[in-house]
Each structure stands twice: as C-alpha cells, then as structure tokens.
Amino acid sequence: MAKRPAEEIVDGNEAYLKRQKITSTRSAPPAGPPIEIRSGKQLQQVLAFDQDSGRSKQAIQSFKIFLDGFVDIEGENGGRIAILKDFLESQRPSDDNDKDNVFLNDLMQAWSFACQSNDESLQSAVPAVLALLLKTVSTILDLSEYGLRLGRTVLQTRQMELVAKGLEARKGKDFVISPVLRLLKEIAIFDGGVLAKQVFLARDHTFKNLSRNLSLRYLGDGVEDPRKPSVRTNSMRFLLSLIKFTPVECKRDFFNQRDILSAITRDIRDDPPFTVRDVLETLKNSVLLDEELPREAKTKILNASFLGRITTLYWYNQAEEASTAPKKSIEDVAHEFLLLACTTPNLGVLISSSGLYPRGINPDDTNAISMEDSCIDLGLDSVEWMDKFTEKVSVRNTILSEFTQSLRPWSHTKQSDLLTAILKSAPELIADFYFGKKDFSFDPKLTATWIGYAAFIFSTLQLPFPKYFGHQERYARLPPPPSIVLESILPQPLTQKVLTRCLNLPNNNLITFFAIRILCVAFSKLQDALKMYHEAANGSSASLWAHSAQSLTAEFCKRCPLIKDVILAFRRLKDTDLMQKEAATKLLVLYYEVVPRIALDAKFGVSDALADNLKAIEATTLAPEDRVLRAIELEHLFQFANFSPGMRWFTKGDELSVSPFMAMLKLSAEAPSDLPLLKLRSVLSSVVEENQILQTQTTISALDTFVLGLKTVSGSAYSSAVYGFVDDCIARCAGKSIKYIFALEEVRVASVEEAPVSLLSLAIVEQWPFLVKSVSEEELEEVARFAARHFAGSVKIKEDESAIEVLVQKIAAETPKDSTARRTIEQSMKMVDDVVTAEAKIQLAELKNDAEMRGPTETEKAIILAKLSDNSVNPAEDHKSLTKWTTKEVDEVIDGGHAAALAMLLSSDHLGVRKEAATNISKFAAKLKESSLEEKDQIWLLLCEVVETAKKTIDQEPLATAISAFASHAIAVLNDPLHVLYPKINKFLSQGPTWDLDKIPLMHKILDQQPSLDDAHSAEISWLLSCMLVGLRTTEDMGLYRKRLVFEKLLSVYNSTYLGAGLRDKILRIFFRATAIEGGSTTLVTRFSAMTWLEAQTALGGGMPLKALMEKILESCDKKRVKKWSKGAGKVKGENLKRELHR
C-alpha cells in the first residue's frame, strides 16, 4: 500500500494515529548503588531473578564489583574465594546427571528476560559478568568444576539462542555484541580448552554473524586501546582461542569456513598491533607447527591469498605504546612468519619437489627413448617432454607459485629476501616465476624499480643448484630440460638486446656495473651447471647429458652479449673506476673459461692493460683499499693473458722493473693472508709447468715454497736486487731449459738418488758469478740469504739433496772469501729444519672415492636411528586407563584416547589386565549406547566386536597386537565421519560379530583396492602403516606378519613411484621395529630376502637410512642360522651378507 502524500492530510493530528512502537529506547537505570557482598547467601539473594530491570542491573553491578576485587586485592582473596564457592555450591542443580539442568539459573533467567524485553543494557551486562566469572574461576583451581558447569550451561540450546541473539545485534550495538564474544572466548579457553570442541560444534549459534562482526572495526581516533577492544578484536580473540584449543578433527572442519577465515586477515594492516601479533603467533603455533594437523587442512587457510595479505604488513605503520613496545616490529614478525611458512618443509605450504624436473616427469624412465641398434640417435629430440617447457612449467608447490607472482621484490627489501628464500627452498619455482614475468621489462633506466629488480635478479642467480638437480640422492638417467636450467642461470628478462644496451649506456657506470656483475654470476653458475652435467654423464645416458650440456651452452650464448661489447665497456671505464674495471676483467676471463667459442670473436690487447696496472700498483700513493682492487684486477688480467698463446711472460715491458711472470710472483708473495689470489696461483702453476722452471713431482709444491721464500724478501731495502736477479734467472731458465737439463745430468753423475731438482736452481748457480761482480755487498748479502733459504727449502721438500749440496758448493766457491754472503751460502744445508715450506698437496680424487665407498658415519647412523627407531613404551602395558575413564564424560573418553587405550590392554601379557580391560570396555559400551554422542552406534558396534573377538583367546594368550591396534585406531576414525577410512571401517564392521584372529584387518582392502576418495590413497596407507607399527611388538606378532606376508607387501609399496611424502620413513620404522624383536632380523633375511632388496635399493641411490637398516639387520640377526640357510641355497645373494658371514 502506498504511503499517503502530505497534502492529503487535513487534520495534523491524523499523523499520530499510527500505532506507536511500545518498546522503550532507553533502559531503566540501576535501582540504587552497588551492594557490598559479605556472604554467599547474601550474594544468592542479591542475584535472585527480578523482573525489575533496575534491580537486576544493580545486582549484576554488585556481583561485578565483587569479582573485580579478585584482581584489585592480590594475595588477600581467601575470604572472597570462600564466599564465591559458597554461592556457586548453592547454584548446583539438584540432579547432576541431568544435563538439561541449568547452573546459575537466576542469571540465565535475567539474560532471557533481557532479550525478551529488548533491554539492551541488561542483555549486555549478563554475558559480561558471566565472562568475568569464568575468567575469575579459571585462576582458582578449587572452583574449576563450577566453571565447567557454567560453560556447559551456556552451551545448552536455550542459552545458545540468547548467544545468537546477542551476536545478531545491529552494527552500532558494540556493547551488546562484545560481551557475548568475550563469554564465548572464556568458555573456549577454560581449563586448557576442555570445552572448545563443544563451542565449535555449536557453531550454528556461536558463529552467528561472525563474518559481519569481524568487519566491525575501531573507528575512533588514534590506536585502539587493548583494554577497550572493538567488536572485530573480540571476534578475533574468540576465533584465535578456537584455533588454539579445538582438536585436530574439529580444526579440519573449522578451516572449511572460508568466509570467516578470509575475514581474519582481510585488511589486517588496519588492525591494532596487539591483534596482529596474536594472529601471527596463534597461526604459527597452532596451525603451522601443529604436526597432527594434515596438510590438506592447513592449506585451507595457508593459501596464496592469505600469504599475500600477510605481506601487506611490510608497510604497517601503526604506532605501539612506548611502555609495551616489543623488541621486534610488526614488519619483522610478519617476515619471520612468512619465512617459516614458505621455506620450511612439512608445515603445510612448502612441499618437497623434484628440483629442476617438472611435476609429472619421471627422469629415470628411459623407455620412451629406447632404440634399436639400427635406429638413428636423435639425442635430446628423442625425449618428447624435453622441449615442452619454454613458456610454462608445471610445479608441485602451486600455492607458492601463485603467491610468488604477487610479490614485488623491487619495492621492498624484505619482499626480495622472502622471495629469494622461497626460490632457494623450492628451486622448481625459479623458472615458473620468470616465465610469469615476461611483461616486466629490464630496459636500462636508472630508477629505484630497476635497481631493486636488478638486485633481486643478482641474488637469485647466486642461489646454488639443488644437489643432483633435485633428483633424490643421485643423478637421474635423463637431464632436466635445458630451458628450465637456463632460467636459473640467465632468466628471460635478461635478453641479449637488453644486456647489450646496459653495457653500452653512455655516462651511466652504475647500470653498466650492475649488468657486468649479473653476467659474472651467470657465467659462474653456467660453469657450475656444466660441471654437474659432466659428473652425471658417466652412465648409460651419457650422450643425452652431453647433448643437453651443449644445448644449454648454445641457448646461453644466444642470451649473453657479445664479448666485443664487454671489451668496449671496459675500455670506456676510467682509471679511477676500480670496482667496475675489476668486474669487467673478471667477466672477460669467464668468457674464455666458460664459452671460449664466442670469446674468440674479438681481440683484447691484454699487454697494455697489464702494463698500465703494473705501473699503477707500484705507485706508493695508492690507498690500501684501492691496492686490493688493483691486485684482484691484475689477477684477472693474468688469467686472461694465460689464454693468449703469444703472451711474453718473461719479457720486461717499457718502464717496468720486472717481467709479467715475476710481477705475478711478487704480487702473490705480497698479497695479505685474507686475499689469497688462488686463481693467480693457478696461472703461475700453468706457466711454471709449461716452461719447466720448478719441478712438480714432490708432494710439497716447489712453487708454493718458492713464493713463501719471496715473502721474506718483501719489505726489505734491497728487495729490488733479489727480484731483478730472480727475474733474470727465470727468463734464462724458460728460454733455454734444455741447457739446464744437460747441466743437471752433469751434477747428478755423482748422485745415487733420482729425486727431482728444479732447473731454476741451476740457473741461479750459473748467473751467480755475474751477480757478484755487478752488485754491492749489501745487495749480495740479501740475495745470498734468499738463495740459501731457497736451497734449504728445496732439500726440505725432498728434492735431490746431494745435487743441491753440489750446487751450494759451486755458489760458495764463486763468492768472495770471508764475506758475509759466503758464510750465509755455506750455512744453507743447516737451515733445512728452520726454513718454512708449503703444506703437502691433498689428493682430492682419493678423498672423493673414499667418501663414496664408506657407509654412514657414526653421527649419521645415530641421527637415522633416532629418527626411525621407536623406543616408546608398549601401550598394551599402560594400565592407567583402567581407572581414568570412569571419571570422564563419554565424549572425553573418546576424544582423550581413553577408549583407544582400553582396546590396547587386550594385548597385555597379564591375564588379569586383559579380563579387566574386556569388562571395562563392555561397561563403557553400555554407557556409550545411552549417551547423546552422534557417532555412538558405530563406536559401540566396534567395541562390542573387539570384545567378542578377544573372548576367543584372552583366557589363554593375549589378543594379537595388530588387532587391538586396529580397534584402537579405528575409534578415532568412527568419531570423524569426514575421515577417508570411515566408509571402509563401517563396511568391515558390518561383515560379522567377530574378526579373524590370524588376519590383519583391512590390510588388503587398503593396499590392493581403490581408495574411498580419489586423492585419499596416501592417507589410507599412512593410517594402515601407523596401525602396523603399533601392532608389531612380540614374537607372536612377528609370526602373524610373516604368515600374512606383510613385509613382502611393504617392500612392494616402498618401490611405488606415487608413494606419498613420509610414507617410506614409516615403512622403514616397521622394519627397524622388526629388528628389535627376537628373531626378527633373521626372519627378514631368510624369509623375505631383505638384504638382497636393500642392496639393490642402495645401488639405485636409496640413501643412508637403507644402509643403516642393512647394518642393523646384520648386527641383530642369528649369524649361525643365516649361514646355515645360505649354504642350502645355490648362491648367496647380497654382498654385504657374504662379507658378514665369512668374518
């Protein structure tokens, strides 16, 4: 009906003829001041229900002041506790067994009356005082019983309707909504969360309008006061308390509430600091670190959208109170949370991947490329999936894949650190990330975005390759796709065109420097990749690995700039640009080392650059840090010069005091200990060996010993005379080495030993007479000291001592008599013990072979045994559960595991315990049948059947542990209809009133038949393996497992390609448990050929756990019986078994 227009109203009084709303908008005030409480009876009288709302408010206000006194007067609450206990005792219902009886009936009536009369202030006061009462009682151990009664009363249907009405109040009624939320939170956390499950199960009422209430934020000025929280804050506290204390089966259902979970982190950046900290701390401890919570439940909340919202806290800017400000900022707390969630395996987000191999690829499957002898070898083209991943790659970490695409590492350093850590933990995401960033241009622009992106790319390129490219514990038979490997070396944004522009950009050395550094890391990483390819190319697929390495190098060359552009960039640099020049020379060296085929496209005059740098480093005005950069640049230039066949190492240039080779020696000798210049030593070794200057046959390096001798000269006033003389001798030795070889033969005529001698020593002897005639006495003394140390060092490193002694005598004869120099020379052979020499060379190849052949070390073995061995107490001998369950409610007996513990006692070794357990199970089943538990019928049927089964045998022997373990584990399944095994166990129970004693329930149904749900196969096997582990305790259990071929089944399951994560460890735990049983190891060897299987798996790269299991079986088996058994066989399989039996 349309509303009448105003002009139609003739009489103004007609406007008031509409029936008026009779509810009062203003509540009545309290009837008077608060009453001081002095006794429990008085408190009972004060809180008696009264329809006068004013008196009700006065009573509640008096009760509130009484409860506040517990906080205000600490340590003097004895009288108050007695009053409160007297009052609460008087409120106890007459019939404790009737669950519908109401505790604190007067307050509940007042609450109901307030809701019916729309008295909002009273409707707010009652739940507020109830919450305060629960909070007070929770701190007093003697009153905890009353707190449980109050919580159960509030969770009754009538009170739940009042709770729902409070939660449904209009948006502006914060004072009505918040007390209800506080009450629910106090119930959920009371006594360690004993009622949290019931609060969650009543979610039709307790979650009423919760999604809306989570959006009711604090709208005042400044930061929200934690003592006056908003509706959203109270809602968050309630939800977080449920996440903390609800059991796992409820959490799984809880996390299906998408609208509520989404509201928790929606606009979390606008929440006050204390709320943000609570959210992150709760999710960390109760979700991430909850090992019992399965991954599929965690991913309901830990999705890409959730992680993206947490990253907004990087820009959190709300101030915290100075008095309570913690050490870590919100930004740091959020960063630590994200790092933990995204980089730690088995916490829900990060799952194990196959490294650089895409999801769904089996790199050990060579069937697709098996060819007849007559077929043409197509190389990588014979693998159909090898070239499919050029635009997109399938990954296992789909959550992280979506999340990483939303990150902006160039905008915040912590986002860059987070993304780098994620890519390090899940290398499969590197290619996926860059494939998704094709639209992001890397064109050189000196902006904060470009610099941030360049720094991020540099950090990702520094990430190492996963071991064996991510394939278990050995290289796969097939290499990873080159396109994916290339993204880890030189990703798609770094095209040849873009990098060339970066190098040729005029007047912008910063961009050029970034590009050069990125290219240096890329070349080094390609070098590492090619080494790994070379290591992998030693099996049947060697040609494929070699072809893949060639393909990778070819694709890399298409993306990297030409060497001529790098040379031009180097030439444009000024002499003062030391860091840029050092990086550019390093890059030039890498071109020649890694991709020599494109390095020869242009020529680089290294002689001029060497000369300029040698002059510069000899300058006395050079700062220490600049001298270090010059030294490193010289090292790179010497490396580059070593690639040039026309390099004149022993010729002095213009204005240079020594030759390039002597300059290398001098630079190596003068280098500080923290700048070893190892690559320069490599160049020196190459030149020395090529020109036969120093011998290389002794274990201790003659070159390193010679450099140590030069170190004693540096800093001396006459060091130039030593350098000049040595330089001249080296040049002559390199120019006419054949001459000194003949001279050495003459010296060795009288020598019996055939130890080596350095030709440089003969050159020193030949040039000594000319030195004596051309230098001063002081210079001759300095050179004599160096020569004496050189000869002494040569003897000490095991050169031909008799030949050296002849050379020393010749030099002494050419030195003036009675001179200090002659006396120094003559003392050469006496200085052998005092002279310092280099350390012996390490035979790396031998060490590597030894490491590969050895078994697990004691430390590794201890770690593996601690992880896989189970030393827990036999649950069949834990008799406490016989009495514990009697004082618990039915749901507590089920959820607390008391019923499961009773089932395990049927396998006790003691007859009395077994009979008592059967009796208690029957009693509990009767009590369960009369309860209101939703799943009571299925659990009752299970308990009855296990008792009937046990009656067959418990008078003579214990029930098989496998059967009691099945019953124990099945109780939790039947209590959770969402469990993957719920259908199969119910079907099993419907087959008959008793079970077969010589069979393991559901073993074949789970292992050989399809799962109840498509993706539940791994979950079903995991449950069965847990039962099997608990069910293997005695020799009788071992006999049952042998009879039912359990170990044979487990060996088959272990080899499954699609076995879920962690299941192989569970299988190994069962085998380790078998070795701890008398005769178990012997059974594994003689009945199941376990040793043969273990050796085959170890040869295929099974890893240290299998080797530890082999050693455990060998240690614990009956060697005499096994030896007798092995002789009966035609051939003993298992080399380790052979060796052990023949000791």
Disulfide bonds with the S-S distance in Angstrom:
none
